[in-house]
Amino acid sequence: MAFQLFLIFTGSGLGGLMRYALSGVVQNLWGPTFPVGTLVVNVSGCLGIGFLGALLTGPLVVREEYRIAMLIGVLGGYTTFSTFGRETLSLMSDGEWLLAGLNVLLSNALGLLAVWAGAALSARLYGAGAP
C-alpha cells in the first residue's frame, strides 16, 4: 500500500508539471483571448485516460498499482477532467443516461458555483479581488 501511495504521489507531481508546461506553451502560442491551453490539457487528458484505461485493463494488463499510478497519479495530476470524462462515459456505457447527464450538469454547475463562492468568500474575508 505504501508503494502504491508513493507511485500516485510521484505520478501526480509529474502530471502537474506536464499540465503546467503544455498549458503554458499552448497559451503562449495562442494568446490570452481564450483559455486554449487548459482546453488542450483537458482534451488530451481525456484522450489519455480513455486510451490507457482501456489498454491497461484489456490487451496490456499491468499490475494494479502501476495502472492506478498512471490513471490516478499522472493523469489525475495532469487533469481531473479526464476522470470526470471516464466516469461519465462509464455511466453512459452502463445505460445510465440520466445519471451521466446529471453528472455533467452538477459537475459543471456546482463547480462554477463553488469557484464563485470561494472567490466571494475570499473577497469578503480578506479583501481579495472580487469574483
C-alpha positions in Angstrom: 0.0 0.0 0.0 2.8 2.4 0.8 4.4 1.7 -2.5 1.1 2.4 -4.3 0.7 5.7 -2.5 4.3 6.6 -3.4 3.6 5.9 -7.1 0.4 8.0 -7.0 2.3 10.8 -5.3 5.1 10.8 -7.8 2.8 10.4 -10.7 0.7 13.4 -9.6 3.7 15.6 -9.4 4.8 14.5 -12.9 1.2 15.1 -14.2 1.1 18.6 -12.7 4.4 19.5 -14.3 3.2 18.2 -17.6 0.0 20.3 -17.3 1.9 23.4 -16.4 4.4 23.0 -19.3 1.9 22.1 -22.0 -0.8 24.6 -21.0 1.9 27.4 -20.8 3.4 26.6 -24.2 0.0 26.4 -25.9 -1.4 29.5 -24.2 1.7 31.5 -25.2 1.3 30.4 -28.8 -2.4 31.2 -28.9 -2.5 34.4 -26.8 -4.7 35.5 -23.9 -8.1 35.7 -25.6 -9.3 32.2 -24.8 -8.0 29.5 -22.3 -6.9 27.2 -25.1 -4.0 25.8 -23.0 -6.4 24.5 -20.4 -8.7 23.1 -23.2 -5.8 21.3 -24.8 -4.8 19.8 -21.4 -8.3 18.7 -20.6 -9.0 17.1 -24.0 -5.6 15.4 -24.2 -6.1 14.1 -20.6 -9.4 12.7 -21.7 -7.8 11.0 -24.7 -5.1 9.7 -22.5 -7.3 8.2 -19.8 -9.6 6.7 -22.4 -6.7 5.1 -24.2 -4.8 3.9 -21.1 -7.9 2.9 -19.2 -8.8 0.5 -22.0 -5.3 -0.6 -22.8 -4.2 -1.3 -19.2 -7.2 -3.4 -18.3 -7.5 -5.2 -21.6 -4.8 -6.1 -24.1 -1.9 -4.9 -21.8 -2.8 -5.9 -18.3 -0.4 -4.4 -15.8 -0.2 -4.6 -12.0 -2.9 -2.6 -10.3 -0.6 -0.2 -8.6 1.0 0.8 -11.9 -2.3 1.2 -13.6 -3.5 3.4 -10.6 -0.3 5.3 -10.7 -0.9 6.2 -14.4 -4.6 6.8 -14.3 -5.0 8.5 -10.8 -1.4 9.7 -10.3 -0.1 11.0 -13.7 -3.5 11.8 -15.3 -5.1 12.9 -12.1 -2.2 15.4 -11.6 -2.5 16.4 -15.3 -6.2 16.9 -15.2 -9.1 15.6 -13.1 -11.3 16.5 -16.1 -10.1 13.2 -17.6 -11.5 11.2 -14.7 -14.8 13.1 -15.0 -14.9 12.1 -18.7 -14.2 8.5 -18.0 -16.7 8.2 -15.2 -19.4 9.9 -17.3 -18.6 7.6 -20.2 -18.9 4.6 -17.9 -22.3 5.7 -16.8 -23.4 6.1 -20.4 -21.9 2.7 -21.3 -24.0 1.2 -18.5 -27.1 2.8 -20.0 -27.3 5.2 -17.1 -28.0 8.2 -19.3 -29.9 10.2 -16.6 -27.0 9.8 -14.2 -24.5 10.7 -16.9 -26.4 13.8 -17.7 -26.8 14.6 -14.0 -23.0 14.2 -13.5 -22.3 16.6 -16.4 -24.8 19.2 -15.2 -23.9 19.0 -11.5 -20.1 18.9 -12.0 -20.2 22.0 -14.2 -22.8 24.0 -12.4 -21.6 23.2 -8.9 -18.0 23.6 -9.9 -18.6 27.0 -11.3 -20.7 28.0 -8.3 -18.0 26.7 -5.9 -15.3 28.8 -7.7 -17.5 31.8 -7.4 -18.4 31.2 -3.8 -14.7 30.6 -2.9 -13.7 33.9 -4.6 -16.6 35.7 -3.0 -15.6 34.4 0.5 -12.0 35.3 0.0 -13.1 38.8 -1.1 -15.3 39.2 1.9 -12.9 37.8 4.5 -9.6 39.2 3.1 -10.5 41.9 0.6 -9.1 39.7 -2.2 -10.2 40.5 -5.8 -13.9 40.3 -6.3 -15.3 37.3 -8.3 
